[in-house]
Amino acid sequence: MANGKRPTWDEYFLKLAMLASERATCPRMHCGCVLVKNRFVLATGYNGSLPGQPHCEDEGCLVVENHCVRTNHAEINALVQAALHGINIKGSTAYITNMSCTTCAKALIAAGINRVVVFSDFHDTLAIDFYTKSNVEIVRLDVPDRQINYNIDDYSSARKTEKSK
């Protein structure tokens, strides 16, 4: 955390993307994406198989030209979630654990995002070039603190449930 106790907004939303990535089902990469506008989460996504289809972790990856094609990437799943719920993401920020692949970058640009915040790179991508040429701001941060800092014993108004004792 930047100031020792409370994460910045960018760190906070990147941590949410990290949390979303925990749902990923492809062992080659766990990626999460959170679409945010005016500090409001619009949609989330992680890399995983199509609804009703087998997952990589169950049936293995389906690799074509060094990419697993069994899964949708986190950015595509976040865009689909927004579309299914009628959410306009134009002017939003994409918080992504890993730099987009070329296809995801093009989709985010076409959907109108204007900023990408990321902490790791991705192989074989033209995303940076496409983002730059489309005037999408790219912000690279260090990996946020991976620990959730919550201690119920520190809060006088909180009480443990039976399961948390």
N, CA and C of each residue as an Amber inpcrd file, in Angstrom:
protein
   495
   0.8390000  -1.1730000   0.0000000   0.0000000   0.0000000   0.0000000
   0.8830000   1.2350000   0.0000000   0.4750000   2.2240000  -0.7360000
   1.2940000   3.4150000  -0.9210000   1.5490000   4.1620000   0.3740000
   0.5420000   4.2870000   1.2180000   0.7060000   5.1100000   2.4150000
   0.8010000   4.2860000   3.6970000   1.0440000   2.9800000   3.5800000
   1.2520000   2.1520000   4.7440000   0.0010000   1.5360000   5.3510000
  -1.1610000   2.1340000   5.1680000  -2.3640000   1.5690000   5.7770000
  -3.4980000   1.3940000   4.7720000  -3.8280000   2.4270000   4.0980000
  -4.9990000   2.4060000   3.2150000  -4.5440000   2.3910000   1.7570000
  -5.0460000   1.4360000   0.9370000  -4.6070000   1.4110000  -0.4570000
  -5.1410000   2.6180000  -1.2390000  -4.3850000   3.0270000  -2.2550000
  -4.8940000   4.0510000  -3.1720000  -6.0570000   3.4310000  -3.9480000
  -6.8080000   4.2600000  -4.6700000  -7.9100000   3.7240000  -5.4780000
  -7.3860000   2.7450000  -6.5190000  -6.2720000   3.0790000  -7.1730000
  -5.7260000   2.1630000  -8.1790000  -5.3090000   0.8340000  -7.5400000
  -4.6880000   0.8780000  -6.3720000  -4.3090000  -0.3540000  -5.6850000
  -5.5460000  -1.1560000  -5.2870000  -6.5480000  -0.4600000  -4.7910000
  -7.7900000  -1.1110000  -4.3700000  -8.4260000  -1.8790000  -5.5340000
  -8.5770000  -1.2210000  -6.6790000  -9.2220000  -1.8800000  -7.8100000
  -8.3360000  -2.9660000  -8.4120000  -7.0070000  -2.8000000  -8.3610000
  -6.1260000  -3.8820000  -8.7980000  -6.2400000  -5.0900000  -7.8670000
  -6.4040000  -4.8320000  -6.5720000  -6.6020000  -5.9400000  -5.6430000
  -7.9200000  -6.6640000  -5.9500000  -8.9410000  -5.9370000  -6.3600000
 -10.1920000  -6.5830000  -6.7710000  -9.9670000  -7.4430000  -8.0180000
  -9.1360000  -6.9510000  -8.9410000  -8.8090000  -7.7410000 -10.1310000
  -8.0430000  -9.0060000  -9.7300000  -7.1460000  -8.8790000  -8.7510000
  -6.4230000 -10.0460000  -8.2540000  -7.3990000 -11.0540000  -7.6480000
  -8.3720000 -10.5500000  -6.9030000  -9.3730000 -11.4290000  -6.3050000
 -10.2000000 -12.1270000  -7.3890000 -10.6000000 -11.3790000  -8.4170000
 -11.3470000 -11.9830000  -9.5280000 -10.5220000 -13.0760000 -10.1930000
  -9.2100000 -12.8730000 -10.3060000  -8.3480000 -13.8560000 -10.9700000
  -8.3300000 -15.1940000 -10.2420000  -8.6800000 -15.2020000  -8.9640000
  -8.7110000 -16.4590000  -8.2150000  -9.7870000 -17.4080000  -8.7340000
 -10.7530000 -16.8960000  -9.5050000 -11.7950000 -17.7390000 -10.0960000
 -11.3620000 -18.3550000 -11.4310000 -10.2110000 -17.9390000 -11.9630000
  -9.7480000 -18.4080000 -13.2700000  -9.5850000 -19.9280000 -13.2810000
  -9.8170000 -20.5180000 -14.4540000  -9.7650000 -21.9750000 -14.5640000
  -8.6960000 -22.4710000 -15.5300000  -7.8580000 -21.5930000 -16.0670000
  -6.7780000 -22.0020000 -16.9670000  -5.4540000 -21.9340000 -16.2020000
  -4.7530000 -23.0600000 -16.0660000  -3.5150000 -23.0550000 -15.2980000
  -2.3600000 -22.3020000 -15.9590000  -2.4880000 -21.9500000 -17.2310000
  -1.4140000 -21.2170000 -17.9130000  -1.3340000 -19.7640000 -17.4660000
  -2.4640000 -19.2100000 -17.0290000  -2.4980000 -17.8080000 -16.5930000
  -3.7720000 -17.5710000 -15.8120000  -3.6370000 -16.9660000 -14.6760000
  -4.8040000 -16.4960000 -13.9320000  -4.8240000 -14.9890000 -14.0770000
  -5.8690000 -14.4780000 -14.6750000  -5.9930000 -13.0490000 -14.9400000
  -7.3600000 -12.5720000 -14.4700000  -7.3970000 -11.3620000 -13.9320000
  -8.6450000 -10.7440000 -13.5400000  -8.7480000  -9.3560000 -14.1220000
  -9.9660000  -8.9020000 -14.3700000 -10.2190000  -7.5810000 -14.9330000
 -11.4200000  -6.9690000 -14.2110000 -11.2730000  -5.7160000 -13.8230000
 -12.3640000  -4.9730000 -13.2010000 -12.5360000  -3.6830000 -13.9870000
 -13.7330000  -3.4390000 -14.4810000 -14.0500000  -2.2180000 -15.2230000
 -14.6830000  -1.2330000 -14.2490000 -14.1090000  -0.0380000 -14.1760000
 -14.4890000   0.9450000 -13.1570000 -14.7050000   2.3040000 -13.8060000
 -15.7430000   3.0000000 -13.3610000 -15.9850000   4.3780000 -13.8050000
 -16.4110000   5.1930000 -12.5960000 -15.7480000   6.3100000 -12.4050000
 -16.0460000   7.1820000 -11.2630000 -16.0270000   6.4210000  -9.9410000
 -15.0280000   5.5640000  -9.7890000 -14.8320000   4.7520000  -8.5850000
 -15.9840000   3.7830000  -8.3180000 -16.6930000   3.3900000  -9.3550000
 -17.8140000   2.4620000  -9.2590000 -17.5150000   1.2500000 -10.1340000
 -17.5590000   0.0620000  -9.5570000 -17.2970000  -1.1570000 -10.3150000
 -18.4740000  -1.4350000 -11.2420000 -18.1750000  -1.4990000 -12.5390000
 -19.1980000  -1.7620000 -13.5490000 -19.3290000  -3.2470000 -13.8660000
 -18.1830000  -3.9380000 -13.9490000 -18.1910000  -5.3550000 -14.3060000
 -16.8430000  -5.9580000 -13.9420000 -16.8490000  -7.2700000 -13.7720000
 -15.6110000  -7.9950000 -13.4970000 -15.5180000  -9.1930000 -14.4250000
 -14.3220000  -9.7030000 -14.5790000 -14.1210000 -10.9090000 -15.3740000
 -12.8290000 -11.5950000 -14.9980000 -12.7650000 -12.8620000 -15.3290000
 -11.5520000 -13.6560000 -15.1490000 -11.4750000 -14.6180000 -16.3150000
 -10.2860000 -15.1800000 -16.5670000 -10.1930000 -16.0830000 -17.7010000
 -10.7690000 -17.4390000 -17.3260000 -11.7280000 -17.8500000 -18.1360000
 -12.4120000 -19.1090000 -17.8890000 -13.1580000 -19.5650000 -19.1230000
 -13.5800000 -20.8060000 -19.0820000 -14.2590000 -21.4170000 -20.2190000
 -15.6390000 -20.8260000 -20.4480000 -16.1670000 -21.0800000 -21.6250000
 -17.5220000 -20.6540000 -21.9600000 -18.5100000 -21.3490000 -21.0290000
 -19.6230000 -20.7080000 -20.7230000 -20.6120000 -21.3310000 -19.8350000
 -21.0020000 -22.7250000 -20.3300000 -20.9590000 -23.6880000 -19.4240000
 -21.3440000 -25.0550000 -19.7530000 -20.2680000 -25.8810000 -20.4240000
 -19.1360000 -25.2760000 -20.7310000 -18.0390000 -25.9910000 -21.3990000
 -17.0240000 -26.4630000 -20.3590000 -16.2240000 -27.4660000 -20.7050000
 -15.2180000 -27.9550000 -19.7540000 -14.1330000 -26.9100000 -19.4850000
 -13.5780000 -26.9830000 -18.2950000 -12.5100000 -26.0720000 -17.8970000
 -11.1490000 -26.6970000 -18.1730000 -10.1670000 -25.8460000 -18.4160000
  -8.7950000 -26.3130000 -18.6480000  -8.3030000 -27.1650000 -17.4830000
  -8.6170000 -26.7230000 -16.2660000  -8.1240000 -27.4530000 -15.0980000
  -8.7270000 -28.8520000 -15.0080000  -9.8390000 -29.0900000 -15.7350000
 -10.4670000 -30.4120000 -15.7450000 -10.0800000 -31.2390000 -16.9680000
  -9.9930000 -30.5940000 -18.1330000  -9.7810000 -31.3220000 -19.3930000
  -8.4770000 -30.9740000 -20.0900000  -7.7250000 -30.0450000 -19.5390000
  -6.4740000 -29.6150000 -20.1730000  -6.6900000 -28.4020000 -21.0540000
  -5.6050000 -27.7220000 -21.3300000  -5.6640000 -26.5310000 -22.1780000
  -5.7930000 -26.9320000 -23.6410000  -6.3940000 -26.0680000 -24.4250000
  -6.5040000 -26.2430000 -25.8680000  -5.6530000 -25.1340000 -26.4820000
  -4.3950000 -25.4510000 -26.7920000  -3.4140000 -24.4430000 -27.1870000
  -3.2980000 -24.3800000 -28.7040000  -3.4750000 -23.1700000 -29.2290000
  -3.2820000 -22.8840000 -30.6520000  -2.3540000 -21.6880000 -30.7400000
  -1.2350000 -21.8450000 -31.4400000  -0.2510000 -20.7700000 -31.6040000
   0.1210000 -20.1280000 -30.2630000   0.4220000 -20.9660000 -29.2990000
   0.8890000 -20.5680000 -27.9720000  -0.1690000 -19.8520000 -27.1250000
  -1.4420000 -19.9450000 -27.4930000  -2.5260000 -19.3590000 -26.6970000
  -3.5620000 -20.4400000 -26.4010000  -4.0380000 -20.4620000 -25.1680000
  -5.1250000 -21.3750000 -24.8300000  -6.4200000 -20.7760000 -25.3600000
  -7.0890000 -21.4970000 -26.2440000  -8.3280000 -20.9860000 -26.8410000
  -9.5760000 -21.5900000 -26.2060000  -9.4050000 -22.4240000 -25.1930000
 -10.5600000 -22.9750000 -24.4850000 -11.2360000 -21.8890000 -23.6430000
 -10.4690000 -20.9150000 -23.2020000 -11.0000000 -19.9020000 -22.2880000
 -11.1830000 -18.5520000 -22.9650000 -12.1560000 -17.8110000 -22.4740000
 -12.2320000 -16.3810000 -22.7590000 -11.3050000 -15.6870000 -21.7770000
 -10.6940000 -14.6170000 -22.2220000  -9.8290000 -13.8520000 -21.3300000
 -10.6650000 -12.9890000 -20.3940000 -10.0290000 -12.5350000 -19.3340000
 -10.7160000 -11.7540000 -18.2990000 -11.3850000 -10.5090000 -18.8750000
 -10.6990000  -9.8130000 -19.7790000 -11.2550000  -8.5890000 -20.3530000
 -12.5280000  -8.8740000 -21.1480000 -12.5090000  -9.9430000 -21.9430000
 -13.6890000 -10.3080000 -22.7320000 -14.8460000 -10.6690000 -21.7990000
 -14.5490000 -11.4350000 -20.7530000 -15.6130000 -11.8050000 -19.8150000
 -16.1760000 -10.5940000 -19.0890000 -15.3400000  -9.6110000 -18.7620000
 -15.8440000  -8.3780000 -18.1400000 -16.7110000  -7.5990000 -19.1250000
 -16.2790000  -7.5070000 -20.3780000 -17.0720000  -6.8100000 -21.4030000
 -18.4100000  -7.5120000 -21.6190000 -18.3970000  -8.8310000 -21.6560000
 -19.6360000  -9.5910000 -21.8470000 -20.5670000  -9.3840000 -20.6560000
 -20.0090000  -9.4060000 -19.4500000 -20.8360000  -9.1680000 -18.2590000
 -21.5060000  -7.8000000 -18.3420000 -20.7460000  -6.7810000 -18.7420000
 -21.3230000  -5.4390000 -18.8780000 -22.4170000  -5.4360000 -19.9490000
 -22.1580000  -6.0680000 -21.0780000 -23.1400000  -6.0930000 -22.1620000
 -24.4220000  -6.8200000 -21.7470000 -24.2810000  -7.9450000 -21.0740000
 -25.4510000  -8.7170000 -20.6470000 -26.3360000  -7.9440000 -19.6780000
 -25.7140000  -7.0120000 -18.9370000 -26.4710000  -6.2290000 -17.9530000
 -26.7510000  -4.8010000 -18.4320000 -26.4640000  -4.5260000 -19.7050000
 -26.7720000  -3.2160000 -20.2750000 -25.9480000  -2.0780000 -19.6990000
 -24.7090000  -2.3420000 -19.3540000 -23.8490000  -1.3320000 -18.7310000
 -22.9180000  -0.7300000 -19.7750000 -22.9510000   0.5770000 -19.9090000
 -22.0840000   1.3050000 -20.8320000 -20.7430000   1.5490000 -20.1470000
 -19.6690000   1.0490000 -20.7480000 -18.3590000   1.2230000 -20.1260000
 -17.5280000   2.3280000 -20.7690000 -18.1140000   3.0620000 -21.6880000
 -17.3680000   4.1360000 -22.3420000 -16.8180000   5.1110000 -21.2940000
 -15.5240000   5.4120000 -21.3980000 -14.8780000   6.3300000 -20.4710000
 -14.4020000   5.6810000 -19.1850000 -14.4380000   4.3570000 -19.1230000
 -14.0520000   3.6730000 -17.8910000 -12.5770000   3.2880000 -17.8960000
 -12.1300000   2.7940000 -16.7520000 -10.7760000   2.2840000 -16.5720000
 -10.8460000   0.7780000 -16.4340000  -9.9160000   0.0800000 -17.0920000
  -9.7920000  -1.3660000 -16.9570000  -8.6190000  -1.6600000 -16.0330000
  -8.8980000  -2.2760000 -14.9090000  -7.8620000  -2.7320000 -13.9780000
  -7.6390000  -4.2050000 -14.2850000  -6.4350000  -4.5350000 -14.7330000
  -6.1440000  -5.8790000 -15.2160000  -4.8600000  -6.3810000 -14.5580000
  -4.8730000  -7.6210000 -14.1150000  -3.6690000  -8.1580000 -13.4810000
  -2.5230000  -8.2970000 -14.4760000  -2.8270000  -8.5930000 -15.7330000
  -1.8120000  -8.7990000 -16.7530000  -2.1340000  -7.9600000 -17.9800000
  -1.1080000  -7.4510000 -18.6490000  -1.3370000  -6.6760000 -19.8720000
  -2.1990000  -7.4990000 -20.8310000  -3.0850000  -6.8280000 -21.5120000
  -4.0130000  -7.4800000 -22.4360000  -3.2880000  -8.1480000 -23.5920000
  -3.9140000  -9.1840000 -24.1210000  -3.4890000  -9.7110000 -25.4100000
  -3.9730000  -8.7210000 -26.4740000  -3.5480000  -8.9080000 -27.6810000
  -3.9150000  -7.9970000 -28.7670000  -5.4360000  -7.9360000 -28.9490000
  -6.0980000  -9.0810000 -28.9750000  -7.5410000  -9.1270000 -29.2030000
  -8.3070000  -8.4190000 -28.0870000  -7.9200000  -8.6560000 -26.8360000
  -8.6160000  -8.0130000 -25.7120000  -8.3930000  -6.5040000 -25.7240000
  -7.1830000  -6.0790000 -26.0720000  -6.9130000  -4.6400000 -26.1640000
  -7.8310000  -4.0090000 -27.2030000  -7.9640000  -4.6360000 -28.3670000
  -8.8360000  -4.0940000 -29.4110000 -10.2840000  -4.0230000 -28.9340000
 -10.7370000  -5.0420000 -28.2170000 -12.1160000  -5.0540000 -27.7210000
 -12.3350000  -3.9450000 -26.6920000 -11.3970000  -3.7630000 -25.7680000
 -11.5330000  -2.7020000 -24.7640000 -11.5190000  -1.3220000 -25.4140000
 -10.6430000  -1.1400000 -26.3930000 -10.5740000   0.1420000 -27.1080000
 -11.9000000   0.4110000 -27.8260000 -12.4140000  -0.6010000 -28.5180000
 -13.6710000  -0.4410000 -29.2530000 -14.8380000  -0.1410000 -28.3150000
 -14.7710000  -0.6550000 -27.0850000 -15.8360000  -0.4220000 -26.1070000
 -15.7240000   0.9410000 -25.4320000 -14.5990000   1.6280000 -25.6420000
 -14.4770000   2.9930000 -25.1550000 -13.7130000   3.2040000 -23.8610000
 -12.9410000   2.2060000 -23.4150000 -12.1600000   2.4680000 -22.2090000
 -11.1120000   3.5350000 -22.5230000 -10.7390000   4.3090000 -21.5150000
  -9.7360000   5.3520000 -21.7640000  -8.4960000   5.2200000 -20.8940000
  -8.4660000   4.1810000 -20.0480000  -7.3320000   4.0170000 -19.1400000
  -7.2010000   2.5400000 -18.7850000  -5.9560000   2.0740000 -18.7070000
  -5.6560000   0.7050000 -18.3000000  -4.6500000   0.7820000 -17.1640000
  -4.9300000   0.0720000 -16.0730000  -3.9990000  -0.0290000 -14.9520000
  -3.6320000  -1.5000000 -14.8130000  -2.3300000  -1.7730000 -14.7910000
  -1.8450000  -3.1480000 -14.8670000  -0.5520000  -3.2820000 -14.0720000
  -0.2280000  -4.5280000 -13.6270000   1.0410000  -4.7160000 -12.9340000
   1.9250000  -5.7990000 -13.5300000   1.5030000  -6.4840000 -14.5900000
   2.4030000  -7.4450000 -15.2240000   2.1640000  -7.4810000 -16.7250000
   3.1340000  -8.0210000 -17.4300000   3.0800000  -8.0680000 -18.8850000
   2.5180000  -9.3930000 -19.3880000   2.2920000  -9.4400000 -20.6960000
   1.7760000 -10.6260000 -21.3670000   2.6200000 -10.8260000 -22.6160000
   2.8820000 -12.0730000 -22.9630000   3.7380000 -12.3560000 -24.1190000
   3.0240000 -12.0860000 -25.4420000   3.7890000 -11.8130000 -26.4700000
   3.2830000 -11.7250000 -27.8480000   2.0430000 -10.8500000 -28.0040000
   2.1040000  -9.6150000 -27.5430000   0.9350000  -8.7500000 -27.6390000
   1.2830000  -7.4230000 -28.2960000   0.3410000  -6.8960000 -29.0200000
   0.4470000  -5.5480000 -29.5980000  -0.4030000  -4.5620000 -28.8000000
  -0.8410000  -4.9730000 -27.6190000  -1.7450000  -4.1580000 -26.8030000
  -1.1760000  -2.7670000 -26.5330000   0.0690000  -2.6970000 -26.1150000
   0.6560000  -1.3950000 -25.7680000   0.6320000  -0.4680000 -26.9750000
   0.9840000  -0.9980000 -28.1350000   0.9670000  -0.2030000 -29.3620000
  -0.4530000   0.2800000 -29.6790000  -1.4280000  -0.6220000 -29.6050000
  -2.8080000  -0.2470000 -29.8970000  -3.3580000   0.7390000 -28.8710000
  -3.0870000   0.5010000 -27.5930000  -3.5440000   1.4320000 -26.5530000
  -2.9480000   2.8250000 -26.7890000  -1.6590000   2.8610000 -27.0480000
  -0.9750000   4.1430000 -27.2450000  -1.5370000   4.8920000 -28.4450000
  -1.6960000   4.2040000 -29.5630000  -2.2240000   4.8390000 -30.7760000
  -3.6830000   5.2680000 -30.6270000  -4.3870000   4.6720000 -29.6760000
  -5.7940000   5.0170000 -29.4320000  -5.9590000   5.9800000 -28.2670000
  -4.8440000   6.5230000 -27.7880000  -4.8480000   7.4850000 -26.6750000
  -5.4450000   6.9140000 -25.3890000  -5.2420000   5.6230000 -25.1670000
  -5.6280000   4.9950000 -23.9100000  -4.4310000   5.1110000 -22.9680000
  -4.6450000   5.7300000 -21.8260000  -3.5750000   5.8820000 -20.8450000
  -3.2280000   4.5190000 -20.2440000  -1.9430000   4.2100000 -20.1890000
  -1.4750000   2.9690000 -19.5740000  -0.7430000   3.3400000 -18.2890000
  -1.2050000   2.7890000 -17.1760000  -0.5730000   3.0170000 -15.8750000
  -0.0360000   1.6790000 -15.3990000   1.2620000   1.6420000 -15.1400000
   1.8980000   0.4190000 -14.6380000   2.2330000   0.6150000 -13.1680000
   1.7350000  -0.2620000 -12.3430000   1.9940000  -0.2110000 -10.9040000
   2.7250000  -1.4640000 -10.4650000   3.3120000  -1.4070000  -9.2830000
   3.8460000  -2.6070000  -8.6640000   2.6770000  -3.4900000  -8.2460000
   2.9550000  -4.7550000  -8.0410000   1.9220000  -5.6610000  -7.5540000
   1.4520000  -5.1490000  -6.1950000   0.1520000  -4.9360000  -6.0280000
  -0.3400000  -4.4790000  -4.7250000  -0.0960000  -5.5400000  -3.6500000
  -0.1550000  -5.1140000  -2.4120000  -0.0550000  -6.0310000  -1.2820000
  -1.0750000  -7.1450000  -1.4750000  -0.6180000  -8.3740000  -1.4470000
  -1.5110000  -9.5130000  -1.7090000  -2.2970000  -9.9330000  -0.4760000
  -2.0710000  -9.2850000   0.6210000  -2.7650000  -9.6390000   1.8520000
  -3.9730000  -8.7270000   2.0460000  -5.0720000  -9.3200000   2.4830000
  -6.2350000  -8.5420000   2.8870000  -6.0170000  -8.2000000   4.3630000
  -6.0030000  -6.9420000   4.6860000  -5.7090000  -6.5050000   6.0420000
  -7.0030000  -6.2580000   6.8150000  -7.5030000  -7.3370000   7.4020000
  -8.7240000  -7.2330000   8.1860000  -8.5740000  -8.1440000   9.3970000
  -8.6030000  -7.5560000  10.5550000  -8.5190000  -8.3190000  11.7870000
  -9.7450000  -7.9800000  12.6210000 -10.6840000  -8.9010000  12.6920000
 -11.9520000  -8.6510000  13.3730000 -11.7470000  -8.2460000  14.8320000
 -10.6720000  -8.7090000  15.4280000 -10.4140000  -8.3730000  16.8300000
 -10.0470000  -6.8990000  17.0230000  -9.6880000  -6.2150000  15.9340000
  -9.3220000  -4.7910000  16.0260000 -10.5370000  -3.8650000  16.0360000
 -11.7280000  -4.3920000  15.7650000 -12.8940000  -3.5360000  15.5910000
 -13.9110000  -3.8060000  16.6940000 -14.1250000  -2.8170000  17.5430000
 -14.9640000  -3.0070000  18.7230000 -16.4280000  -3.2930000  18.3860000
 -16.8860000  -2.8950000  17.2180000 -18.2880000  -3.1200000  16.8490000
 -18.5150000  -4.4450000  16.1270000 -17.4410000  -5.1520000  15.8130000
 -17.5640000  -6.4220000  15.0900000 -17.5900000  -7.5890000  16.0630000
 -18.3720000  -8.5810000  15.7350000 -18.4180000  -9.8040000  16.5360000
 -18.2370000 -10.9930000  15.6120000 -17.5010000 -11.9450000  16.0650000
 -17.2750000 -13.1530000  15.2740000 -18.5570000 -13.9770000  15.2050000
 -18.7890000 -14.5790000  14.0450000 -19.8900000 -15.5320000  13.9260000
 -19.4220000 -16.8560000  14.4920000 -20.3160000 -17.7820000  14.6590000
 -19.9460000 -19.0930000  15.1890000 -18.8950000 -19.7670000  14.3210000
 -19.0110000 -19.6040000  12.9930000 -18.0610000 -20.2480000  12.0760000
 -16.6820000 -19.5970000  12.1350000 -16.5820000 -18.3170000  12.4960000
 -15.2810000 -17.6330000  12.4760000 -14.5360000 -17.7370000  13.7990000
 -15.1490000 -18.3740000  14.8110000 -14.4830000 -18.5030000  16.1150000
 -13.4400000 -19.5950000  16.1000000
